[in-house]
Amino acid sequence: QVQPVESGGAWVQPGGSLRPPCTVSRNMLSLEYMGWYRRTPGKSARELVVSIFSGGQPNYADSVKGRFTISTDDSENTINLQMSNLKPEDTAVYYCNVLDRRKNYWGQGTQVTVSS
């Protein structure tokens, strides 16, 4: 079983940067899909931030293109979300999602707050 755990959420001023990691409980070679989602205040549904299938290219939401970048560190078993030029509308709980051997796993989320 793979259990993703997000961390690194924080309060940051507009224009700032964060790089929260999603730590996966074991080797990531079998992951078929990984993605970051977020739930903004007042909304019940999570929205896609970025997704990537094994061997494919990342697919970014229009609202984060050019500002957010997904990367992986196989030595640390992490899926990182580099967030730059943060805006108040990026305030949300950010969730990591992975698909491993056709099973879907979600983390518990990490809060990112962007305000002055």
Contact map, one row per residue, 1 for C-alpha under 8 A:
11100000000000000000000000000000000000000000000000000000000000000000000000000000000000000000000000000000000000000000
11110000000000000000000111000000000000000000000000000000000000000000000000000000000000000000000000010000100000000000
11111000000000000000000110000000000000000000000000000000000000000000000000000000000000000000000000000000111000000000
01111100000000000000011110000000000000000000000000000000000000000000000000000000000000000000000111000000111000000000
00111110000000000000011100000000000000000000000000000000000000000000000000000000000000000000000100000000001110000000
00011111000000000001111000000000000000000000000000000000000000000000000000000000000000000000011100000000001111000000
00001111100000000001110000000000000000000000000000000000000000000000000000000000000000000000000000000000000011000000
00000111110000000111100000000000000000000000000000000000000000000000000000000000000000000000000000000000000001000000
00000011111000000101000000000000000000000000000000000000000000000000000000000000000000000000000000000000000001111000
00000001111100000100000000000000000000000000000000000000000000000000000000000000000000000000000000000000000000111000
00000000111110000000000000000000000000000000000000000000000000000000000000000000000000000000000000000000000000011110
00000000011111011100000000000000000000000000000000000000000000000000000000000000000001000000000000000000000000011111
00000000001111110000000000000000000000000000000000000000000000000000000000000000000001000000000000000000000000000111
00000000000111110000000000000000000000000000000000000000000000000000000000000000000011110000000000000000000000000111
00000000000011111000000000000000000000000000000000000000000000000000000000000000000111100000000000000000000000000000
00000000000111111100000000000000000000000000000000000000000000000000000000000000000111000000000000000000000000000000
00000000000100111110000000000000000000000000000000000000000000000000000000000000011111000000000000000000000000000000
00000001110100011111000000000000000000000000000000000000000000000000000000000000011100000000000000000000000000000000
00000001000000001111100000000000000000000000000000000000000000000000000000000001111000000000000000000000000000000000
00000111100000000111110000000000000000000000000000000000000000000000000000000001110000000000000000000000000000000000
00000111000000000011111000000000000000000000000000000000000000000000000000000111100000000000000000000000000000000000
00011110000000000001111100000000000000000000000000000000000000000000000000000111000000000000000100000000000000000000
00011100000000000000111110000000000000000000000000000000000000000000000000011110000000000000000000000000000000000000
01111000000000000000011111110000000000000000000000000000000000000000000000001110000000000000000000000000000000000000
01110000000000000000001111100000000000000000000000000000000000000000000000001000000000000000000000000000000000000000
01000000000000000000000111110000000000000000000000000000000000000000000000001000000000000000000000000000000000000000
00000000000000000000000111111100000000000000000000000000000000000000000001001000000000000000000000000000000000000000
00000000000000000000000101111110000000000000000000000000000000000000000001001000000000000000000000000000000000000000
00000000000000000000000000111110000000000000000000000000000000000000000000000000000000000000000000000000000000000000
00000000000000000000000000111111000000000000000000000000000000000000000000000000000000000000000000011000000000000000
00000000000000000000000000011111110000000000000000000100000000000000000000000000000000000000000001111000000000000000
00000000000000000000000000000111110000000000000000001100000000000000000000000000000000000000000001111100000000000000
00000000000000000000000000000011111000000000000000111100000000000000000000000000000000000000000001110000000000000000
00000000000000000000000000000011111100000000000000111000000000000000000000000010000000000000000111100000000000000000
00000000000000000000000000000000111110000000000111110000000000000000000000000000000000000000000111000000000000000000
00000000000000000000000000000000011111000000000111100000000000000000000000000000100000000000011110000000000000000000
00000000000000000000000000000000001111100000011111000000000000000000000000000000000000000000011110000000000000000000
00000000000000000000000000000000000111110000011110000000000000000000000000000000000000000001111000000000000000000000
00000000000000000000000000000000000011111011111000000000000000000000000000000000000000000001110000000000000000000000
00000000000000000000000000000000000001111110010000000000000000000000000000000000000000000111100000000000000000000000
00000000000000000000000000000000000000111110000000000000000000000000000000000000000000000011000000000000000000000000
00000000000000000000000000000000000000011111000000000000000000000000000000000000000000000000000000000000000000000000
00000000000000000000000000000000000000111111110000000000000000000000000000000000000000000000000000000000000000000000
00000000000000000000000000000000000000100111110000000000000000000000000000000000000000000000000000000000000000000000
00000000000000000000000000000000000000100011111000000000000000000000000000000000000000000000000000000000000000000000
00000000000000000000000000000000000011110011111100000000000000000000000000000000000000000000000000000000000000000000
00000000000000000000000000000000000011100000111110000000000000000000000000000000000000000000000000000000000000000000
00000000000000000000000000000000001111000000011111100000000110000000000000000000000000000000000000000000000000000000
00000000000000000000000000000000001111000000001111100000000110010000000000000000000000000000000000000000000000000000
00000000000000000000000000000000001110000000000111110000011110000000010000000000000000000000000000000000000000000000
00000000000000000000000000000000111100000000000111111000011100000000000000000000000000000000000000000000000000000000
00000000000000000000000000000000111000000000000001111101111000000000000000000000000000000000000000000000000000000000
00000000000000000000000000000001110000000000000000111111110000000000000000000000000000000000000000000000000000000000
00000000000000000000000000000011100000000000000000011111000000000000000000000000000000000000000000000000000000000000
00000000000000000000000000000000000000000000000000001111100000000000000000000000000000000000000000000000000000000000
00000000000000000000000000000000000000000000000000011111110000000000000000000000000000000000000000000000000000000000
00000000000000000000000000000000000000000000000000011011111000000000000000000000000000000000000000000000000000000000
00000000000000000000000000000000000000000000000001111001111100000000010000000000000000000000000000000000000000000000
00000000000000000000000000000000000000000000000001110000111110000000000000000000000000000000000000000000000000000000
00000000000000000000000000000000000000000000000111100000011111011000000000000000000000000000000000000000000000000000
00000000000000000000000000000000000000000000000111000000001111111000000000000000000000000000000000000000000000000000
00000000000000000000000000000000000000000000000000000000000111111000000000000000000000000000000000000000000000000000
00000000000000000000000000000000000000000000000000000000000011111000000000000000000000000000000000000000000000000000
00000000000000000000000000000000000000000000000010000000000111111111000000000000000000000000000000000000000000000000
00000000000000000000000000000000000000000000000000000000000111111111000000000000000000000000000000000000000000000000
00000000000000000000000000000000000000000000000000000000000000011111100000000000000000000000000000000000000000000000
00000000000000000000000000000000000000000000000000000000000000011111100000000000001111000000000000000000000000000000
00000000000000000000000000000000000000000000000000000000000000011111110000000000111100000000000000000000000000000000
00000000000000000000000000000000000000000000000000000000000000000111111000000000111000000000000000000000000000000000
00000000000000000000000000000000000000000000000001000000010000000001111100000011110000000000000000000000000000000000
00000000000000000000000000000000000000000000000000000000000000000000111110000011110000000000000000000000000000000000
00000000000000000000000000000000000000000000000000000000000000000000011111001111000000000000000000000000000000000000
00000000000000000000000000000000000000000000000000000000000000000000001111111111000000000000000000000000000000000000
00000000000000000000000000110000000000000000000000000000000000000000000111111100000000000000000000000000000000000000
00000000000000000000000000000000000000000000000000000000000000000000000011111000000000000000000000000000000000000000
00000000000000000000001000000000000000000000000000000000000000000000000011111100000000000000000000000000000000000000
00000000000000000000001111110000000000000000000000000000000000000000000111111110000000000000000000000000000000000000
00000000000000000000111100000000000000000000000000000000000000000000000111011111000000000000000000000000000000000000
00000000000000000000111100000000010000000000000000000000000000000000011110001111100000000000000000000000000000000000
00000000000000000011110000000000000000000000000000000000000000000000011110000111110000000000000000000000000000000000
00000000000000000011100000000000000100000000000000000000000000000001111000000011111000000000000000000000000000000000
00000000000000001111000000000000000000000000000000000000000000000001111000000001111100000000000000000000000000000000
00000000000000001110000000000000000000000000000000000000000000000011100000000000111111000000000000000000000000000000
00000000000000111100000000000000000000000000000000000000000000000011000000000000011111000000000000000000000000000000
00000000000001111000000000000000000000000000000000000000000000000010000000000000001111100000000000000000000000000000
00000000000111111000000000000000000000000000000000000000000000000010000000000000001111110100000000000000000000000100
00000000000001100000000000000000000000000000000000000000000000000000000000000000000011111110000000000000000000000110
00000000000001000000000000000000000000000000000000000000000000000000000000000000000001111110000000000000000000001110
00000000000000000000000000000000000000000000000000000000000000000000000000000000000000111110000000000000000000000100
00000000000000000000000000000000000000010000000000000000000000000000000000000000000001111111000000000000000000011100
00000000000000000000000000000000000000011000000000000000000000000000000000000000000000111111100000000000000000111100
00000000000000000000000000000000000001111000000000000000000000000000000000000000000000000111110000000000000000111000
00000000000000000000000000000000000001110000000000000000000000000000000000000000000000000011111000000000000011110000
00000100000000000000000000000000000111100000000000000000000000000000000000000000000000000001111100000000000011110000
00000100000000000000000000000000000111000000000000000000000000000000000000000000000000000000111110000000011111000000
00011100000000000000010000000000011110000000000000000000000000000000000000000000000000000000011111000000011010000000
00010000000000000000000000000000011110000000000000000000000000000000000000000000000000000000001111100001111000000000
00010000000000000000000000000011111000000000000000000000000000000000000000000000000000000000000111110001110000000000
00000000000000000000000000000011110000000000000000000000000000000000000000000000000000000000000011111111100000000000
01000000000000000000000000000111100000000000000000000000000000000000000000000000000000000000000001111111100000000000
00000000000000000000000000000111000000000000000000000000000000000000000000000000000000000000000000111110000000000000
00000000000000000000000000000001000000000000000000000000000000000000000000000000000000000000000000111111000000000000
00000000000000000000000000000000000000000000000000000000000000000000000000000000000000000000000000111111100000000000
00000000000000000000000000000000000000000000000000000000000000000000000000000000000000000000000011110111110000000000
01110000000000000000000000000000000000000000000000000000000000000000000000000000000000000000000011110011111000000000
00110000000000000000000000000000000000000000000000000000000000000000000000000000000000000000001111000001111100000000
00111100000000000000000000000000000000000000000000000000000000000000000000000000000000000000001110000000111110000000
00001100000000000000000000000000000000000000000000000000000000000000000000000000000000000000001000000000011111000000
00001110000000000000000000000000000000000000000000000000000000000000000000000000000000000000111100000000001111100000
00000111100000000000000000000000000000000000000000000000000000000000000000000000000000000000111000000000000111110000
00000000110000000000000000000000000000000000000000000000000000000000000000000000000000000011110000000000000011111000
00000000111100000000000000000000000000000000000000000000000000000000000000000000000000000111110000000000000001111100
00000000111100000000000000000000000000000000000000000000000000000000000000000000000000010111000000000000000000111110
00000000001111000000000000000000000000000000000000000000000000000000000000000000000001111110000000000000000000011111
00000000001111000000000000000000000000000000000000000000000000000000000000000000000000110000000000000000000000001111
00000000000111000000000000000000000000000000000000000000000000000000000000000000000000000000000000000000000000000111
